[in-house]
């Protein structure tokens, strides 16, 4: 794949539109969804749908997910593995990035598996029709109920620690659980910590040794020996993940070598290791200065690294598994807001307010993440103002974008923030008792509601008022 060039400097919102052929562009390298364009009204259009019309129809804030961009990313991952890896491979969507019925169904239809990290994500994947043999359950503190659900459904469990190993052995010994699982051994992978550092936010680095995830390297012999003596557990693979939003290829190349060494060690204990899961972590372009590798480049490095390491160790090539999340869905979605008022602090800055903020996108206040925005109904207007886009929550830190270039705005304008497919809806909250937004899936001029907007009634649905506090007339 060819790296996406920097946007043309035309000083309008058009500069953020994709400039490459959607058939060859790597979705993680573009700021806007692949179908984004300016229509005849100079409005932003995505998936053949005018964004301003979508807001009029579905309200705001509104997540707008482009089906073509998501499917293109799925296919590029799948086809790249087929091109570069002579053995069997499986791409698994890390659904914590955005897990809902429609997203699971789209990914499943593209022949990808699903990585889930809770009983809720697992339940959603099953309800979406995903085959259990393509679902892998992660998590560092899985409950007995979550493990039982995965066992009974026939999913693969990525074991994170000693407590889980012993809990699974106990579950297998339980006659009811064993019958539900068909009496078959529980299929597991072992998550190991590779001790590889990468340059990303400390909260999303998971491969270094000081991490809550996985077994540490010095535990390998003890873990392998224990698992080899448990007939109720079928250990088919090893897993590692070094972090998220990573632009470096060297770290992933290093990981392949470490994992094949582990595979060789596991063989010494007679474990039937046939899968290596190298995690995910490929970053996306959030700003013009971001320059992530393409999906094709990332896959090529992974495959070549595994092939070399297997040849060096003299072992058969395993089934190779990858778990991309952000790079599949991040750039496929935008969030549309209605502009409210403005406040100018002389000599300091101007605040432009929108009708959402940290409840629909907590990443700026949590990770200091940076985004770009355009005004959908003024896409060709020169961006002559530097403003802060402020959310509506009662927090001084609720700033969506600290320094945004925009054209002059008015109340009612539709402001669109790009790259909001990953960890926006999935981390959304009801802070200040705001209902969570709706989401639509757009494709070739059709817009389908995939997440209904919450109402104020939804906010109190789980509330319970003690009888002694009920206010009575008279």
C-alpha positions in Angstrom: 0.0 0.0 0.0 1.1 3.5 -0.7 1.1 5.9 2.3 -1.6 8.6 2.2 -0.2 12.0 1.3 -0.8 15.0 3.5 -4.1 16.7 2.8 -4.1 19.4 0.1 -3.7 22.9 1.8 -6.8 24.5 0.4 -7.7 26.0 3.8 -11.2 24.5 3.8 -12.9 21.5 5.2 -12.4 19.8 1.9 -8.7 19.3 2.7 -9.6 16.4 5.0 -11.4 14.4 2.3 -9.7 11.2 1.1 -7.4 11.8 -1.9 -6.6 8.2 -2.8 -8.7 5.6 -4.7 -10.9 3.9 -2.1 -10.0 0.6 -3.7 -6.3 1.0 -2.7 -6.3 3.3 0.3 -5.5 1.8 3.7 -8.5 3.0 5.9 -6.3 3.5 8.9 -4.3 6.2 7.0 -7.2 8.5 6.1 -8.8 11.1 8.3 -12.3 10.7 6.8 -14.2 7.6 5.8 -13.3 6.4 2.3 -16.7 7.5 0.9 -16.5 11.1 2.3 -17.0 13.8 -0.3 -18.4 17.2 -0.8 -21.8 17.1 -2.6 -23.4 19.7 -4.8 -24.5 21.7 -1.8 -20.9 21.8 -0.5 -22.1 19.6 2.4 -20.2 16.7 3.8 -21.5 13.4 2.4 -20.6 10.0 3.8 -21.8 6.7 2.4 -23.9 8.6 -0.1 -25.8 10.4 2.7 -25.7 14.1 3.4 -24.5 14.5 7.0 -26.7 17.5 7.7 -29.8 15.5 6.5 -28.8 12.6 8.8 -28.7 15.0 11.8 -32.1 16.4 10.8 -33.5 12.9 10.7 -31.8 11.2 13.6 -30.8 14.1 15.8 -27.4 14.9 17.4 -24.9 14.0 18.7 -24.9 11.2 16.1 -22.3 8.5 15.3 -22.2 7.9 11.5 -20.5 4.6 10.6 -19.4 4.1 7.0 -20.0 0.4 6.0 -17.7 0.6 3.0 -14.7 1.8 5.0 -15.2 -0.9 7.7 -15.6 -3.7 5.1 -12.5 -2.4 3.2 -10.4 -2.6 6.3 -11.6 -6.1 7.0 -10.8 -7.3 3.5 -7.4 -5.7 3.5 -6.4 -7.5 6.6 -7.8 -10.8 5.4 -6.3 -10.6 1.9 -2.9 -9.4 3.2 -2.6 -12.4 5.5 -3.5 -14.7 2.6 -0.9 -13.0 0.4 2.0 -13.0 2.9 1.5 -16.1 5.1 1.6 -19.6 3.5 0.0 -21.1 6.5 -3.5 -20.8 8.0 -4.5 -17.4 9.4 -7.5 -15.8 11.1 -8.2 -12.1 11.6 -10.2 -11.4 14.8 -11.9 -8.0 15.4 -11.0 -6.6 18.8 -14.6 -5.7 19.5 -13.9 -3.6 22.6 -13.3 -0.8 20.1 -17.0 -0.9 19.3 -19.2 -3.8 20.1 -22.9 -3.8 19.0 -25.1 -6.2 17.0 -24.6 -4.5 13.7 -20.8 -4.1 13.9 -20.4 -7.7 15.0 -22.6 -8.8 12.1 -20.7 -6.8 9.5 -17.4 -8.1 10.7 -18.7 -11.7 10.8 -19.9 -11.4 7.2 -16.4 -10.5 6.2 -15.2 -13.9 7.6 -13.4 -12.3 10.6 -13.6 -13.7 14.1 -14.3 -11.7 17.3 -12.2 -10.9 20.3 -14.5 -10.1 23.3 -13.5 -9.1 26.8 -16.7 -9.5 28.9 -19.8 -11.5 29.2 -21.7 -8.6 27.7 -19.5 -8.5 24.6 -19.7 -12.2 24.3 -23.5 -12.2 24.6 -23.7 -9.5 21.9 -21.5 -11.5 19.5 -23.5 -14.7 20.0 -26.8 -12.8 19.4 -25.3 -11.3 16.2 -24.9 -14.8 14.9 -21.1 -15.1 15.3 -20.0 -18.8 15.5 -18.6 -19.6 18.9 -15.5 -21.3 17.3 -14.6 -17.8 16.0 -15.0 -16.0 19.3 -12.0 -15.6 21.7 -12.7 -14.4 25.3 -10.1 -12.1 26.8 -9.9 -10.2 30.1 -7.7 -10.1 33.2 -10.4 -10.8 35.7 -13.1 -12.9 34.1 -15.9 -13.8 36.5 -17.1 -17.4 37.0 -20.3 -16.5 35.2 -18.3 -15.1 32.2 -16.1 -18.2 32.0 -19.1 -20.5 32.3 -20.9 -18.7 29.5 -17.8 -19.1 27.3 -17.4 -22.7 28.1 -21.0 -23.6 27.5 -21.0 -21.7 24.2 -17.8 -23.4 23.0 -15.7 -20.3 22.7 -11.9 -20.2 23.1 -10.7 -18.6 26.3 -7.5 -16.6 26.5 -6.3 -17.4 30.0 -4.7 -14.4 31.7 -3.6 -15.7 35.1 -3.4 -18.5 37.6 -6.8 -17.8 39.1 -8.4 -18.4 35.7 -6.6 -21.6 35.1 -7.7 -23.0 38.4 -11.3 -21.8 38.0 -11.5 -23.4 34.6 -10.2 -26.7 36.0 -12.9 -26.5 38.7 -15.6 -25.7 36.1 -14.6 -28.6 34.0 -14.9 -30.9 37.1 -18.5 -29.7 37.6 -20.7 -32.3 36.0 -23.4 -29.7 34.9 -20.8 -27.5 33.2 -19.1 -30.5 31.5 -22.4 -31.7 30.1 -23.2 -28.2 28.8 -19.8 -28.1 27.1 -20.4 -31.5 25.5 -17.8 -33.1 27.8 -15.0 -31.7 25.7 -11.8 -30.2 27.0 -11.9 -26.4 27.3 -10.1 -24.8 24.5 -7.6 -22.2 25.8 -4.8 -19.9 24.8 -2.3 -18.6 27.3 -1.6 -14.8 27.4 2.0 -14.0 28.0 3.7 -10.7 28.7 6.6 -10.2 26.2 8.3 -7.3 27.9 8.4 -5.2 24.7 8.0 -1.4 25.1 6.4 0.8 22.5 5.8 4.5 22.2 2.2 5.1 23.0 0.1 6.4 25.9 1.0 4.5 29.1 -2.6 3.5 29.7 -2.7 1.6 26.4 0.7 -0.2 26.7 0.1 -3.8 27.6 3.2 -5.7 26.5 5.8 -4.3 29.0 6.6 -6.3 32.1 4.9 -3.9 34.5 1.4 -4.7 33.3 -1.8 -6.2 34.8 -2.1 -8.5 31.8 -0.8 -12.0 31.2 1.8 -14.4 32.7 5.3 -13.1 33.1 8.2 -14.8 31.2 9.7 -16.3 34.4 6.4 -18.2 35.0 6.5 -20.0 31.6 7.9 -23.3 32.8 5.6 -23.5 35.8 2.5 -22.6 33.7 3.3 -25.0 30.8 4.0 -27.8 33.3 0.6 -27.2 35.1 -1.4 -27.0 31.9 0.2 -30.1 30.4 -1.1 -32.1 33.5 -4.8 -30.9 33.1 -6.7 -33.2 30.7 -9.7 -30.8 31.1 -7.8 -28.0 29.3 -6.8 -28.1 25.7 -4.1 -25.5 25.3 -3.9 -24.8 21.5 -2.1 -21.5 21.4 -0.2 -18.5 22.9 -1.2 -14.9 22.9 0.5 -11.6 23.4 -0.3 -7.9 22.7 2.0 -5.0 23.1 -0.4 -2.0 23.1 -2.6 0.2 21.0 -2.2 3.1 18.6 1.3 2.0 17.6 3.1 3.4 14.5 6.3 1.4 15.0 6.8 -1.8 13.0 10.0 -2.9 14.8 8.2 -3.7 18.1 5.8 -6.0 16.3 8.7 -7.7 14.5 10.4 -8.3 17.8 7.2 -9.8 19.1 7.1 -12.5 16.4 10.5 -13.7 17.4 9.7 -13.9 21.1 6.4 -15.8 20.5 8.0 -18.5 18.3 10.6 -19.0 21.1 7.7 -19.5 23.5 6.1 -21.9 21.0 9.3 -24.0 21.0 9.4 -24.1 24.8 5.7 -25.2 25.0 6.5 -28.1 22.8 9.0 -29.4 25.4 6.0 -29.9 27.7 4.0 -31.7 25.1 1.4 -28.9 24.6 -0.4 -29.1 21.3 0.3 -25.5 20.4 -1.0 -24.8 16.9 -1.9 -21.1 17.2 0.0 -17.9 17.8 -2.1 -14.8 18.4 0.1 -11.7 18.0 -2.6 -9.2 19.1 -3.2 -6.0 17.3 -2.2 -2.4 18.0 -1.8 -0.8 14.5 -2.5 2.9 14.9 -4.7 5.2 12.7 -4.4 8.8 11.5 -6.2 11.2 13.8 -4.3 14.4 12.6 -2.3 15.4 9.5 1.0 14.7 11.3 0.1 11.1 12.1 1.8 8.6 9.8 0.8 5.1 10.6 2.0 2.1 8.5 -0.7 0.7 6.2 -2.6 -2.4 7.0 -0.7 -4.2 4.2 2.7 -3.1 5.6 1.8 -4.2 9.1 0.6 -7.6 8.1 3.7 -8.1 5.8 6.1 -7.4 8.8 4.2 -9.8 11.1 4.1 -12.6 8.5 7.7 -12.3 7.5 8.7 -12.2 11.1 6.8 -15.4 12.0 8.1 -17.2 8.9 11.8 -16.3 9.7 11.4 -17.2 13.4 9.8 -20.6 12.6 12.6 -21.4 10.1 15.2 -20.4 12.6 13.7 -22.5 15.4 12.9 -25.4 13.1 9.2 -25.5 14.0 6.1 -25.8 11.8 4.3 -22.6 11.0 1.3 -22.2 13.4 -2.1 -20.8 12.6 -1.5 -17.1 12.8 -4.0 -14.9 14.4 -4.2 -11.1 14.6 -6.6 -8.9 16.6 -7.0 -5.4 15.1 -9.6 -3.1 16.6 -9.0 0.6 16.1 -7.4 0.2 12.7 -10.5 -1.6 11.5 -13.2 0.8 12.7 -11.6 4.0 13.9 -11.5 5.9 10.7 -14.9 4.5 9.5 -16.9 6.7 11.8 -17.5 10.3 12.5 -19.5 12.1 15.2 -21.9 14.9 14.2 -22.9 17.6 16.7 -25.0 20.7 16.6 -23.1 23.9 17.4 -24.5 26.0 20.2 -23.1 29.4 21.4 -19.7 30.9 21.6 -17.6 32.6 24.3 -14.6 34.7 23.6 -12.0 35.3 26.3 -10.2 38.4 24.9 -6.5 37.7 24.2 -6.9 34.0 25.1 -9.3 31.9 23.1 -12.8 31.5 21.7 -14.9 28.6 22.8 -17.5 27.1 20.4 -19.9 24.7 22.2 -21.5 21.6 20.9 -24.3 19.4 22.2 -22.1 16.5 23.3 -18.6 16.0 24.6 -17.0 13.8 27.1 -20.0 11.5 27.5 -19.9 10.4 23.8 -16.1 10.8 23.4 -14.1 10.5 26.7 -10.7 10.1 24.9 -9.6 13.7 25.0 -10.1 14.1 28.7 -8.8 10.6 29.4 -5.9 10.2 27.1 -5.4 13.8 25.9 -6.3 12.5 22.5 -6.3 15.0 19.5 -8.9 15.1 16.8 -9.8 17.1 13.7 -13.2 18.6 12.8 -15.1 20.2 10.0 -18.4 22.0 9.7 -20.5 19.7 7.5 -22.8 22.4 6.1 -19.8 24.7 5.3 -17.3 22.3 3.9 -15.8 24.6 1.4 -15.7 27.7 3.6 -12.1 28.9 4.5 -11.1 27.8 8.0 -10.1 31.2 9.3 -10.8 30.8 13.0 -8.8 29.0 15.7 -11.2 27.9 18.5 -11.7 25.4 21.3 -14.6 23.1 20.7 -16.2 22.7 24.1 -18.5 20.0 25.3 -21.7 20.7 27.3 -20.7 18.8 30.5 -20.1 20.4 33.8 -16.3 19.9 33.6 -13.7 22.5 32.7 -11.8 19.6 31.0 -14.7 18.8 28.7 -12.9 20.0 25.6 -13.4 18.0 22.5 -10.6 19.8 20.5 -8.4 22.4 22.2 -7.2 24.1 19.0 -9.5 23.6 16.1 -9.4 25.4 12.7 -12.9 26.2 11.6 -14.8 28.6 9.5 -17.0 31.1 11.3 -19.8 29.2 13.0 -23.3 29.9 13.9 -25.8 28.1 16.3 -27.3 25.2 14.5 -24.3 24.4 12.3 -23.3 20.7 12.1 -19.8 20.1 13.3 -18.2 16.7 12.5 -15.3 15.2 14.5 -13.4 12.6 12.5 -12.0 9.2 13.5 -14.5 8.4 16.3 -15.2 4.7 15.5 -12.9 3.3 18.2 -13.5 3.7 21.9 -16.1 6.5 21.6 -19.4 4.7 21.8 -17.8 1.8 23.7 -16.6 4.2 26.4 -19.6 6.5 26.3 -21.4 7.3 29.6 -24.5 9.0 31.0 -22.4 11.6 32.8 -24.6 14.6 33.8 -27.5 12.2 32.9 -27.2 12.8 29.2 -28.7 10.0 27.1 -26.2 8.3 24.9 -26.3 9.1 21.2 -27.8 7.2 18.3 -25.7 5.6 15.6 -26.4 5.0 11.9 -24.8 2.7 9.4 -24.5 4.4 6.0 -24.0 2.7 2.7 -24.7 3.8 -0.9 -27.3 6.4 0.1 -29.0 4.2 2.7 -28.9 5.1 6.4 -29.9 2.3 8.9 -30.3 3.0 12.6 -28.0 0.6 14.5 -28.2 2.2 18.0 -31.3 3.9 19.1 -30.9 7.2 20.9 -31.5 6.8 24.7 -34.3 8.8 26.2 -34.6 10.4 29.7 -36.9 7.5 30.5 -34.0 5.1 29.8 -31.9 7.1 32.3 -34.2 6.2 35.2 -35.2 2.7 34.0 -32.9 1.0 36.5 -33.5 3.5 39.4 -35.4 2.3 42.4 -37.1 4.7 44.9 -37.5 3.3 48.4 -41.1 3.4 49.5 -40.3 5.7 52.5 -39.0 8.3 50.0 -42.1 8.3 47.8 -43.7 11.8 47.9 -47.4 11.6 48.6 -50.0 14.3 48.2 -51.6 15.7 51.3 
